[in-house]
Amino acid sequence: MAIQEVLRLYPPAAFVSREALQENTQIGNINVPKGVCIWTLIPTLHRDADIWGSDVNEFKPERFANGVANACKIPQLYIPFGLGPRLCLGRHFAMVQLKVVLSLIISNFSFSLSPKYRHCPTYKMIVEPGQDVQILIKRLNCCNL
Ligand code: HEM
């Protein structure tokens, strides 16, 4: 749930793009000429209050307690790994990796953000911290490493 919520608020891939391959592609009332590239901005979908509710900008992992289908009004708009036939090939691998790494970190260390941390997510090919992430880390006594 925590990973899902992080991927909602800060999807590393900021957009998915598709090229209109046919003449007169119609999306709603918009006519898209052949050859035009359509960018769908993932953070915009993930932060739409009409879909997620008024707490859309809050970090609330529990919104995923009953799955994506119950976390928002239109689950198809939760797309951290894209959608359709070009959906991310590494999505399951990425989720397993994230769970393993996070479990190892939180079972061996306590950590908190340094007062020096400045929150400024930045887009540079992917969405990433704009001024690094300074963290205060303390090894737990029961450290397994
Ligand atoms: C949190 C980690 C990751 C995120 C958020 C992510 C996100 C994405 C997104 C949004 C796309 C575009 C999908 C679309 O156009 O509909 C994509 C494509 C792709 N991703 Fe990932 N990805 C992640 C990790 C990985 C990893 C670990 C691998 C490989 C081990 C991987 C391999 C690929 C490949 C090969 C494609 C292209 C698929 C295609 O065009 O058919 N990704 N990813």
Backbone and ligand atoms as CSV (ligand in chain L), in Angstrom:
chain,resi,resn,atom,element,x,y,z
A,1,MET,N,N,0.834,-1.208,0.000
A,1,MET,CA,C,0.000,0.000,0.000
A,1,MET,C,C,0.870,1.258,0.000
A,2,ALA,N,N,1.951,1.238,0.834
A,2,ALA,CA,C,2.826,2.416,0.889
A,2,ALA,C,C,3.502,2.617,-0.464
A,3,ILE,N,N,3.929,1.516,-1.089
A,3,ILE,CA,C,4.589,1.643,-2.396
A,3,ILE,C,C,3.585,2.148,-3.436
A,4,GLN,N,N,2.385,1.607,-3.399
A,4,GLN,CA,C,1.350,2.057,-4.355
A,4,GLN,C,C,1.093,3.558,-4.202
A,5,GLU,N,N,1.057,3.995,-2.920
A,5,GLU,CA,C,0.759,5.417,-2.676
A,5,GLU,C,C,1.918,6.307,-3.130
A,6,VAL,N,N,3.161,5.832,-2.938
A,6,VAL,CA,C,4.306,6.610,-3.427
A,6,VAL,C,C,4.252,6.694,-4.951
A,7,LEU,N,N,3.919,5.576,-5.594
A,7,LEU,CA,C,3.848,5.581,-7.062
A,7,LEU,C,C,2.671,6.418,-7.567
A,8,ARG,N,N,1.679,6.618,-6.710
A,8,ARG,CA,C,0.568,7.511,-7.101
A,8,ARG,C,C,1.033,8.970,-7.035
A,9,LEU,N,N,1.619,9.356,-5.895
A,9,LEU,CA,C,1.985,10.760,-5.714
A,9,LEU,C,C,3.205,11.162,-6.541
A,10,TYR,N,N,4.151,10.236,-6.673
A,10,TYR,CA,C,5.393,10.547,-7.399
A,10,TYR,C,C,5.703,9.474,-8.428
A,11,PRO,N,N,4.850,9.333,-9.434
A,11,PRO,CA,C,5.141,8.314,-10.449
A,11,PRO,C,C,6.449,8.657,-11.167
A,12,PRO,N,N,7.454,7.762,-11.109
A,12,PRO,CA,C,8.751,8.107,-11.716
A,12,PRO,C,C,8.620,8.434,-13.198
A,13,ALA,N,N,7.804,7.652,-13.911
A,13,ALA,CA,C,7.577,7.962,-15.329
A,13,ALA,C,C,6.440,8.980,-15.376
A,14,ALA,N,N,6.755,10.188,-15.862
A,14,ALA,CA,C,5.780,11.276,-15.759
A,14,ALA,C,C,4.679,11.198,-16.806
A,15,PHE,N,N,4.943,10.456,-17.900
A,15,PHE,CA,C,3.900,10.406,-18.937
A,15,PHE,C,C,4.025,9.126,-19.759
A,16,VAL,N,N,2.930,8.765,-20.402
A,16,VAL,CA,C,2.990,7.740,-21.444
A,16,VAL,C,C,2.644,8.451,-22.748
A,17,SER,N,N,3.283,8.019,-23.819
A,17,SER,CA,C,2.995,8.671,-25.091
A,17,SER,C,C,2.562,7.647,-26.125
A,18,ARG,N,N,1.663,8.083,-26.995
A,18,ARG,CA,C,1.165,7.242,-28.079
A,18,ARG,C,C,1.034,8.107,-29.328
A,19,GLU,N,N,1.353,7.507,-30.478
A,19,GLU,CA,C,1.225,8.242,-31.737
A,19,GLU,C,C,-0.075,7.840,-32.421
A,20,ALA,N,N,-0.791,8.823,-32.926
A,20,ALA,CA,C,-2.015,8.520,-33.688
A,20,ALA,C,C,-1.591,7.942,-35.040
A,21,LEU,N,N,-1.902,6.675,-35.287
A,21,LEU,CA,C,-1.442,6.006,-36.509
A,21,LEU,C,C,-2.451,6.130,-37.649
A,22,GLN,N,N,-3.685,6.506,-37.300
A,22,GLN,CA,C,-4.714,6.605,-38.345
A,22,GLN,C,C,-5.190,8.049,-38.482
A,23,GLU,N,N,-5.702,8.356,-39.686
A,23,GLU,CA,C,-6.317,9.668,-39.901
A,23,GLU,C,C,-7.559,9.774,-39.009
A,24,ASN,N,N,-7.846,10.989,-38.594
A,24,ASN,CA,C,-9.100,11.257,-37.887
A,24,ASN,C,C,-9.325,10.396,-36.652
A,25,THR,N,N,-8.289,10.274,-35.859
A,25,THR,CA,C,-8.492,9.608,-34.566
A,25,THR,C,C,-9.283,10.567,-33.683
A,26,GLN,N,N,-10.320,10.051,-33.076
A,26,GLN,CA,C,-11.196,10.902,-32.276
A,26,GLN,C,C,-11.072,10.521,-30.797
A,27,ILE,N,N,-10.723,11.471,-29.944
A,27,ILE,CA,C,-10.723,11.216,-28.501
A,27,ILE,C,C,-11.712,12.187,-27.888
A,28,GLY,N,N,-12.851,11.674,-27.460
A,28,GLY,CA,C,-13.920,12.558,-27.005
A,28,GLY,C,C,-14.291,13.486,-28.152
A,29,ASN,N,N,-14.226,14.808,-27.914
A,29,ASN,CA,C,-14.555,15.738,-28.996
A,29,ASN,C,C,-13.300,16.323,-29.653
A,30,ILE,N,N,-12.152,15.669,-29.392
A,30,ILE,CA,C,-10.898,16.161,-29.978
A,30,ILE,C,C,-10.516,15.295,-31.174
A,31,ASN,N,N,-10.252,15.958,-32.297
A,31,ASN,CA,C,-9.806,15.236,-33.488
A,31,ASN,C,C,-8.270,15.255,-33.512
A,32,VAL,N,N,-7.653,14.071,-33.513
A,32,VAL,CA,C,-6.192,13.999,-33.470
A,32,VAL,C,C,-5.665,13.611,-34.848
A,33,PRO,N,N,-4.934,14.505,-35.532
A,33,PRO,CA,C,-4.410,14.185,-36.867
A,33,PRO,C,C,-3.398,13.049,-36.810
A,34,LYS,N,N,-3.285,12.320,-37.905
A,34,LYS,CA,C,-2.329,11.228,-38.007
A,34,LYS,C,C,-0.913,11.758,-37.750
A,35,GLY,N,N,-0.119,10.994,-37.002
A,35,GLY,CA,C,1.279,11.373,-36.759
A,35,GLY,C,C,1.481,12.191,-35.489
A,36,VAL,N,N,0.391,12.683,-34.916
A,36,VAL,CA,C,0.530,13.490,-33.696
A,36,VAL,C,C,0.789,12.582,-32.502
A,37,CYS,N,N,1.710,13.010,-31.656
A,37,CYS,CA,C,2.049,12.236,-30.456
A,37,CYS,C,C,1.237,12.766,-29.276
A,38,ILE,N,N,0.550,11.869,-28.612
A,38,ILE,CA,C,-0.305,12.283,-27.494
A,38,ILE,C,C,0.393,11.892,-26.190
A,39,TRP,N,N,0.637,12.873,-25.350
A,39,TRP,CA,C,1.254,12.599,-24.047
A,39,TRP,C,C,0.161,12.598,-22.982
A,40,THR,N,N,0.104,11.540,-22.213
A,40,THR,CA,C,-0.812,11.488,-21.075
A,40,THR,C,C,0.018,11.688,-19.817
A,41,LEU,N,N,-0.270,12.764,-19.087
A,41,LEU,CA,C,0.538,13.097,-17.908
A,41,LEU,C,C,0.040,12.309,-16.700
A,42,ILE,N,N,0.866,11.376,-16.254
A,42,ILE,CA,C,0.444,10.467,-15.173
A,42,ILE,C,C,0.191,11.222,-13.857
A,43,PRO,N,N,1.087,12.141,-13.435
A,43,PRO,CA,C,0.810,12.842,-12.164
A,43,PRO,C,C,-0.526,13.586,-12.179
A,44,THR,N,N,-0.929,14.078,-13.351
A,44,THR,CA,C,-2.200,14.803,-13.420
A,44,THR,C,C,-3.369,13.858,-13.129
A,45,LEU,N,N,-3.297,12.648,-13.693
A,45,LEU,CA,C,-4.370,11.670,-13.431
A,45,LEU,C,C,-4.370,11.244,-11.967
A,46,HIS,N,N,-3.154,11.110,-11.414
A,46,HIS,CA,C,-3.025,10.599,-10.046
A,46,HIS,C,C,-3.369,11.629,-8.986
A,47,ARG,N,N,-3.518,12.906,-9.411
A,47,ARG,CA,C,-3.805,13.955,-8.423
A,47,ARG,C,C,-5.095,14.702,-8.762
A,48,ASP,N,N,-6.012,14.003,-9.386
A,48,ASP,CA,C,-7.295,14.613,-9.729
A,48,ASP,C,C,-8.270,14.374,-8.567
A,49,ALA,N,N,-8.653,15.465,-7.923
A,49,ALA,CA,C,-9.507,15.354,-6.735
A,49,ALA,C,C,-10.867,14.743,-7.070
A,50,ASP,N,N,-11.347,14.920,-8.304
A,50,ASP,CA,C,-12.642,14.336,-8.686
A,50,ASP,C,C,-12.567,12.812,-8.704
A,51,ILE,N,N,-11.383,12.286,-8.916
A,51,ILE,CA,C,-11.216,10.831,-9.003
A,51,ILE,C,C,-10.779,10.221,-7.670
A,52,TRP,N,N,-9.891,10.959,-6.953
A,52,TRP,CA,C,-9.302,10.396,-5.731
A,52,TRP,C,C,-9.910,10.942,-4.450
A,53,GLY,N,N,-10.629,12.051,-4.550
A,53,GLY,CA,C,-11.200,12.651,-3.350
A,53,GLY,C,C,-10.413,13.876,-2.922
A,54,SER,N,N,-10.963,14.574,-1.920
A,54,SER,CA,C,-10.372,15.858,-1.519
A,54,SER,C,C,-8.999,15.672,-0.845
A,55,ASP,N,N,-8.705,14.430,-0.389
A,55,ASP,CA,C,-7.407,14.176,0.254
A,55,ASP,C,C,-6.351,13.747,-0.767
A,56,VAL,N,N,-6.569,14.089,-2.035
A,56,VAL,CA,C,-5.724,13.601,-3.136
A,56,VAL,C,C,-4.237,13.895,-2.937
A,57,ASN,N,N,-3.905,15.023,-2.294
A,57,ASN,CA,C,-2.488,15.374,-2.146
A,57,ASN,C,C,-1.867,14.844,-0.862
A,58,GLU,N,N,-2.662,14.120,-0.068
A,58,GLU,CA,C,-2.123,13.567,1.179
A,58,GLU,C,C,-1.542,12.179,0.943
A,59,PHE,N,N,-0.522,11.838,1.739
A,59,PHE,CA,C,0.078,10.508,1.674
A,59,PHE,C,C,-0.764,9.587,2.560
A,60,LYS,N,N,-1.625,8.775,1.931
A,60,LYS,CA,C,-2.531,7.908,2.692
A,60,LYS,C,C,-2.523,6.501,2.089
A,61,PRO,N,N,-1.525,5.698,2.461
A,61,PRO,CA,C,-1.427,4.349,1.884
A,61,PRO,C,C,-2.700,3.536,2.071
A,62,GLU,N,N,-3.432,3.815,3.141
A,62,GLU,CA,C,-4.630,3.023,3.438
A,62,GLU,C,C,-5.727,3.164,2.384
A,63,ARG,N,N,-5.603,4.152,1.507
A,63,ARG,CA,C,-6.613,4.262,0.442
A,63,ARG,C,C,-6.569,3.026,-0.466
A,64,PHE,N,N,-5.412,2.300,-0.437
A,64,PHE,CA,C,-5.290,1.103,-1.272
A,64,PHE,C,C,-5.620,-0.178,-0.495
A,65,ALA,N,N,-6.171,-0.040,0.717
A,65,ALA,CA,C,-6.416,-1.216,1.567
A,65,ALA,C,C,-7.282,-2.255,0.866
A,66,ASN,N,N,-8.224,-1.810,0.062
A,66,ASN,CA,C,-9.087,-2.767,-0.648
A,66,ASN,C,C,-8.821,-2.771,-2.154
A,67,GLY,N,N,-7.556,-2.551,-2.494
A,67,GLY,CA,C,-7.160,-2.616,-3.896
A,67,GLY,C,C,-7.369,-1.302,-4.632
A,68,VAL,N,N,-6.797,-1.251,-5.836
A,68,VAL,CA,C,-6.897,-0.035,-6.652
A,68,VAL,C,C,-8.354,0.263,-6.990
A,69,ALA,N,N,-9.134,-0.807,-7.218
A,69,ALA,CA,C,-10.530,-0.633,-7.633
A,69,ALA,C,C,-11.318,0.192,-6.620
A,70,ASN,N,N,-10.952,0.079,-5.328
A,70,ASN,CA,C,-11.683,0.824,-4.307
A,70,ASN,C,C,-10.973,2.102,-3.862
A,71,ALA,N,N,-9.780,2.328,-4.409
A,71,ALA,CA,C,-9.013,3.501,-3.978
A,71,ALA,C,C,-9.486,4.779,-4.673
A,72,CYS,N,N,-10.101,4.611,-5.843
A,72,CYS,CA,C,-10.518,5.798,-6.591
A,72,CYS,C,C,-11.729,5.459,-7.455
A,73,LYS,N,N,-12.285,6.493,-8.099
A,73,LYS,CA,C,-13.520,6.277,-8.867
A,73,LYS,C,C,-13.273,5.564,-10.189
A,74,ILE,N,N,-12.110,5.842,-10.812
A,74,ILE,CA,C,-11.815,5.224,-12.115
A,74,ILE,C,C,-10.449,4.540,-12.034
A,75,PRO,N,N,-10.415,3.255,-11.642
A,75,PRO,CA,C,-9.130,2.592,-11.401
A,75,PRO,C,C,-8.211,2.561,-12.619
A,76,GLN,N,N,-8.781,2.648,-13.818
A,76,GLN,CA,C,-7.951,2.631,-15.040
A,76,GLN,C,C,-7.048,3.865,-15.119
A,77,LEU,N,N,-7.333,4.865,-14.285
A,77,LEU,CA,C,-6.510,6.077,-14.327
A,77,LEU,C,C,-5.327,6.013,-13.359
A,78,TYR,N,N,-5.185,4.894,-12.659
A,78,TYR,CA,C,-3.983,4.693,-11.833
A,78,TYR,C,C,-2.989,3.913,-12.687
A,79,ILE,N,N,-2.005,4.623,-13.259
A,79,ILE,CA,C,-1.156,3.969,-14.264
A,79,ILE,C,C,0.340,4.242,-14.062
A,80,PRO,N,N,0.884,3.954,-12.860
A,80,PRO,CA,C,2.325,4.210,-12.677
A,80,PRO,C,C,3.185,3.407,-13.639
A,81,PHE,N,N,2.677,2.266,-14.106
A,81,PHE,CA,C,3.451,1.430,-15.037
A,81,PHE,C,C,2.880,1.497,-16.458
A,82,GLY,N,N,2.111,2.506,-16.748
A,82,GLY,CA,C,1.540,2.647,-18.084
A,82,GLY,C,C,0.278,1.823,-18.229
A,83,LEU,N,N,-0.079,1.556,-19.482
A,83,LEU,CA,C,-1.331,0.833,-19.724
A,83,LEU,C,C,-1.328,0.203,-21.114
A,84,GLY,N,N,-2.208,-0.760,-21.282
A,84,GLY,CA,C,-2.401,-1.355,-22.608
A,84,GLY,C,C,-1.258,-2.265,-23.027
A,85,PRO,N,N,-1.126,-2.458,-24.333
A,85,PRO,CA,C,-0.155,-3.424,-24.848
A,85,PRO,C,C,1.304,-3.058,-24.555
A,86,ARG,N,N,1.601,-1.772,-24.274
A,86,ARG,CA,C,2.985,-1.382,-23.996
A,86,ARG,C,C,3.232,-1.180,-22.502
A,87,LEU,N,N,2.379,-1.770,-21.690
A,87,LEU,CA,C,2.535,-1.718,-20.223
A,87,LEU,C,C,3.961,-2.130,-19.843
A,88,CYS,N,N,4.477,-1.536,-18.768
A,88,CYS,CA,C,5.859,-1.792,-18.338
A,88,CYS,C,C,6.150,-3.290,-18.203
A,89,LEU,N,N,7.208,-3.742,-18.889
A,89,LEU,CA,C,7.568,-5.159,-18.830
A,89,LEU,C,C,8.158,-5.538,-17.476
A,90,GLY,N,N,8.748,-4.533,-16.792
A,90,GLY,CA,C,9.454,-4.844,-15.546
A,90,GLY,C,C,8.628,-4.584,-14.305
A,91,ARG,N,N,7.303,-4.420,-14.456
A,91,ARG,CA,C,6.503,-3.953,-13.314
A,91,ARG,C,C,6.520,-4.930,-12.138
A,92,HIS,N,N,6.402,-6.227,-12.411
A,92,HIS,CA,C,6.393,-7.187,-11.301
A,92,HIS,C,C,7.774,-7.252,-10.646
A,93,PHE,N,N,8.804,-7.245,-11.490
A,93,PHE,CA,C,10.181,-7.251,-10.972
A,93,PHE,C,C,10.408,-6.017,-10.101
A,94,ALA,N,N,9.967,-4.848,-10.601
A,94,ALA,CA,C,10.154,-3.600,-9.855
A,94,ALA,C,C,9.441,-3.665,-8.501
A,95,MET,N,N,8.207,-4.193,-8.474
A,95,MET,CA,C,7.448,-4.250,-7.218
A,95,MET,C,C,8.126,-5.194,-6.215
A,96,VAL,N,N,8.613,-6.350,-6.710
A,96,VAL,CA,C,9.284,-7.294,-5.804
A,96,VAL,C,C,10.558,-6.658,-5.248
A,97,GLN,N,N,11.332,-6.018,-6.144
A,97,GLN,CA,C,12.569,-5.368,-5.720
A,97,GLN,C,C,12.291,-4.306,-4.652
A,98,LEU,N,N,11.270,-3.486,-4.895
A,98,LEU,CA,C,10.931,-2.429,-3.944
A,98,LEU,C,C,10.555,-3.010,-2.586
A,99,LYS,N,N,9.759,-4.107,-2.609
A,99,LYS,CA,C,9.332,-4.719,-1.337
A,99,LYS,C,C,10.526,-5.297,-0.585
A,100,VAL,N,N,11.430,-5.975,-1.301
A,100,VAL,CA,C,12.593,-6.592,-0.647
A,100,VAL,C,C,13.494,-5.503,-0.058
A,101,VAL,N,N,13.816,-4.496,-0.864
A,101,VAL,CA,C,14.742,-3.450,-0.405
A,101,VAL,C,C,14.144,-2.677,0.774
A,102,LEU,N,N,12.853,-2.316,0.649
A,102,LEU,CA,C,12.207,-1.570,1.739
A,102,LEU,C,C,12.153,-2.388,3.029
A,103,SER,N,N,11.798,-3.689,2.904
A,103,SER,CA,C,11.720,-4.547,4.099
A,103,SER,C,C,13.078,-4.625,4.771
A,104,LEU,N,N,14.148,-4.783,3.989
A,104,LEU,CA,C,15.494,-4.867,4.570
A,104,LEU,C,C,15.843,-3.565,5.278
A,105,ILE,N,N,15.503,-2.437,4.655
A,105,ILE,CA,C,15.857,-1.146,5.259
A,105,ILE,C,C,15.097,-0.938,6.570
A,106,ILE,N,N,13.757,-1.139,6.542
A,106,ILE,CA,C,12.992,-0.792,7.754
A,106,ILE,C,C,13.164,-1.824,8.871
A,107,SER,N,N,13.623,-3.037,8.536
A,107,SER,CA,C,13.849,-3.998,9.616
A,107,SER,C,C,15.233,-3.815,10.242
A,108,ASN,N,N,16.088,-3.022,9.634
A,108,ASN,CA,C,17.440,-2.861,10.168
A,108,ASN,C,C,17.801,-1.430,10.565
A,109,PHE,N,N,17.038,-0.473,10.091
A,109,PHE,CA,C,17.395,0.926,10.360
A,109,PHE,C,C,16.146,1.736,10.685
A,110,SER,N,N,16.338,2.738,11.528
A,110,SER,CA,C,15.280,3.747,11.639
A,110,SER,C,C,15.800,4.968,10.891
A,111,PHE,N,N,14.921,5.685,10.282
A,111,PHE,CA,C,15.390,6.862,9.552
A,111,PHE,C,C,14.344,7.953,9.550
A,112,SER,N,N,14.836,9.163,9.461
A,112,SER,CA,C,13.937,10.321,9.366
A,112,SER,C,C,14.578,11.339,8.430
A,113,LEU,N,N,13.750,12.226,7.928
A,113,LEU,CA,C,14.269,13.238,7.011
A,113,LEU,C,C,15.124,14.243,7.772
A,114,SER,N,N,16.234,14.634,7.190
A,114,SER,CA,C,17.081,15.660,7.782
A,114,SER,C,C,16.368,17.009,7.671
A,115,PRO,N,N,16.588,17.909,8.656
A,115,PRO,CA,C,15.998,19.249,8.536
A,115,PRO,C,C,16.476,19.958,7.267
A,116,LYS,N,N,17.599,19.485,6.699
A,116,LYS,CA,C,18.122,20.128,5.476
A,116,LYS,C,C,17.321,19.748,4.237
A,117,TYR,N,N,16.472,18.721,4.372
A,117,TYR,CA,C,15.750,18.243,3.181
A,117,TYR,C,C,14.811,19.321,2.647
A,118,ARG,N,N,14.848,19.533,1.354
A,118,ARG,CA,C,13.907,20.445,0.704
A,118,ARG,C,C,13.086,19.637,-0.283
A,119,HIS,N,N,11.765,19.667,-0.110
A,119,HIS,CA,C,10.891,18.863,-0.965
A,119,HIS,C,C,10.707,19.567,-2.299
A,120,CYS,N,N,11.331,19.052,-3.338
A,120,CYS,CA,C,11.109,19.669,-4.653
A,120,CYS,C,C,11.263,18.610,-5.748
A,121,PRO,N,N,10.225,17.745,-5.883
A,121,PRO,CA,C,10.267,16.751,-6.946
A,121,PRO,C,C,10.490,17.434,-8.290
A,122,THR,N,N,11.354,16.856,-9.092
A,122,THR,CA,C,11.773,17.497,-10.342
A,122,THR,C,C,11.701,16.486,-11.473
A,123,TYR,N,N,11.336,16.976,-12.643
A,123,TYR,CA,C,11.296,16.075,-13.784
A,123,TYR,C,C,12.605,16.172,-14.565
A,124,LYS,N,N,13.385,15.061,-14.562
A,124,LYS,CA,C,14.609,14.990,-15.383
A,124,LYS,C,C,14.596,13.598,-16.025
A,125,MET,N,N,13.916,13.443,-17.085
A,125,MET,CA,C,13.691,12.130,-17.693
A,125,MET,C,C,12.728,11.279,-16.856
A,126,ILE,N,N,12.982,11.235,-15.533
A,126,ILE,CA,C,11.994,10.663,-14.616
A,126,ILE,C,C,11.760,11.677,-13.497
A,127,VAL,N,N,10.720,11.456,-12.711
A,127,VAL,CA,C,10.474,12.341,-11.573
A,127,VAL,C,C,11.401,11.901,-10.448
A,128,GLU,N,N,12.193,12.820,-9.938
A,128,GLU,CA,C,13.153,12.480,-8.894
A,128,GLU,C,C,13.340,13.676,-7.960
A,129,PRO,N,N,13.966,13.459,-6.773
A,129,PRO,CA,C,14.179,14.586,-5.863
A,129,PRO,C,C,15.075,15.622,-6.537
A,130,GLY,N,N,14.682,16.891,-6.477
A,130,GLY,CA,C,15.432,17.938,-7.160
A,130,GLY,C,C,16.703,18.326,-6.428
A,131,GLN,N,N,16.711,18.126,-5.092
A,131,GLN,CA,C,17.906,18.523,-4.312
A,131,GLN,C,C,18.352,17.393,-3.403
A,132,ASP,N,N,18.432,16.208,-3.950
A,132,ASP,CA,C,18.839,15.018,-3.186
A,132,ASP,C,C,17.890,14.762,-2.002
A,133,VAL,N,N,18.134,13.672,-1.308
A,133,VAL,CA,C,17.311,13.369,-0.130
A,133,VAL,C,C,18.255,13.130,1.044
A,134,GLN,N,N,18.346,14.130,1.923
A,134,GLN,CA,C,19.198,13.960,3.104
A,134,GLN,C,C,18.400,13.235,4.180
A,135,ILE,N,N,18.926,12.076,4.619
A,135,ILE,CA,C,18.193,11.268,5.594
A,135,ILE,C,C,19.096,11.001,6.799
A,136,LEU,N,N,18.498,11.028,7.995
A,136,LEU,CA,C,19.244,10.659,9.193
A,136,LEU,C,C,18.961,9.175,9.437
A,137,ILE,N,N,20.010,8.370,9.433
A,137,ILE,CA,C,19.828,6.916,9.534
A,137,ILE,C,C,20.457,6.409,10.825
A,138,LYS,N,N,19.716,5.519,11.516
A,138,LYS,CA,C,20.241,4.930,12.749
A,138,LYS,C,C,20.081,3.423,12.658
A,139,ARG,N,N,21.146,2.697,12.907
A,139,ARG,CA,C,21.073,1.240,12.855
A,139,ARG,C,C,20.312,0.717,14.075
A,140,LEU,N,N,19.379,-0.194,13.856
A,140,LEU,CA,C,18.625,-0.761,14.976
A,140,LEU,C,C,19.474,-1.825,15.662
A,141,ASN,N,N,19.244,-2.032,16.982
A,141,ASN,CA,C,20.041,-3.017,17.731
A,141,ASN,C,C,19.903,-4.416,17.169
A,142,CYS,N,N,18.682,-4.708,16.659
A,142,CYS,CA,C,18.420,-6.056,16.176
A,142,CYS,C,C,18.901,-6.251,14.735
A,143,CYS,N,N,19.847,-5.392,14.308
A,143,CYS,CA,C,20.263,-5.378,12.903
A,143,CYS,C,C,20.651,-6.762,12.392
A,144,ASN,N,N,20.057,-7.170,11.267
A,144,ASN,CA,C,20.343,-8.481,10.687
A,144,ASN,C,C,21.442,-8.438,9.643
A,145,LEU,N,N,21.975,-7.258,9.358
A,145,LEU,CA,C,22.965,-7.166,8.269
A,145,LEU,C,C,24.369,-7.441,8.768
L,1,HEM,C1,C,9.112,1.693,-10.282
L,1,HEM,C2,C,9.720,1.232,-11.383
L,1,HEM,C3,C,9.190,1.383,-12.785
L,1,HEM,C4,C,8.225,2.235,-13.266
L,1,HEM,C5,C,7.399,3.277,-12.502
L,1,HEM,C6,C,8.087,1.958,-14.682
L,1,HEM,C7,C,7.207,2.609,-15.523
L,1,HEM,C8,C,7.094,2.365,-16.878
L,1,HEM,C9,C,6.176,3.053,-17.772
L,1,HEM,C10,C,5.187,4.161,-17.358
L,1,HEM,C11,C,6.351,2.541,-18.993
L,1,HEM,C12,C,5.591,2.988,-20.273
L,1,HEM,C13,C,4.343,2.083,-20.408
L,1,HEM,C14,C,3.374,2.568,-21.473
L,1,HEM,O1,O,3.784,3.269,-22.409
L,1,HEM,O2,O,2.168,2.246,-21.347
L,1,HEM,C15,C,7.364,1.513,-18.910
L,1,HEM,C16,C,7.797,0.754,-19.978
L,1,HEM,C17,C,8.765,-0.215,-19.880
L,1,HEM,N1,N,9.419,-0.627,-18.732
L,1,HEM,FE1,FE,9.157,0.120,-16.888
L,1,HEM,N2,N,8.966,0.969,-15.024
L,1,HEM,C18,C,9.657,0.579,-13.905
L,1,HEM,C19,C,10.612,-0.405,-13.811
L,1,HEM,C20,C,11.029,-1.192,-14.842
L,1,HEM,C21,C,12.009,-2.248,-14.728
L,1,HEM,C22,C,12.696,-2.655,-13.416
L,1,HEM,C23,C,12.161,-2.772,-15.969
L,1,HEM,C24,C,13.044,-3.895,-16.446
L,1,HEM,C25,C,13.645,-4.752,-15.636
L,1,HEM,C26,C,11.272,-2.047,-16.870
L,1,HEM,C27,C,11.145,-2.290,-18.215
L,1,HEM,C28,C,10.299,-1.625,-19.073
L,1,HEM,C29,C,10.213,-1.866,-20.504
L,1,HEM,C30,C,11.035,-2.889,-21.325
L,1,HEM,C31,C,9.237,-0.997,-21.017
L,1,HEM,C32,C,8.776,-0.850,-22.476
L,1,HEM,C33,C,7.587,-1.775,-22.709
L,1,HEM,C34,C,7.052,-1.647,-24.142
L,1,HEM,O3,O,7.229,-0.583,-24.771
L,1,HEM,O4,O,6.454,-2.625,-24.630
L,1,HEM,N3,N,10.601,-1.104,-16.145
L,1,HEM,N4,N,7.798,1.435,-17.613
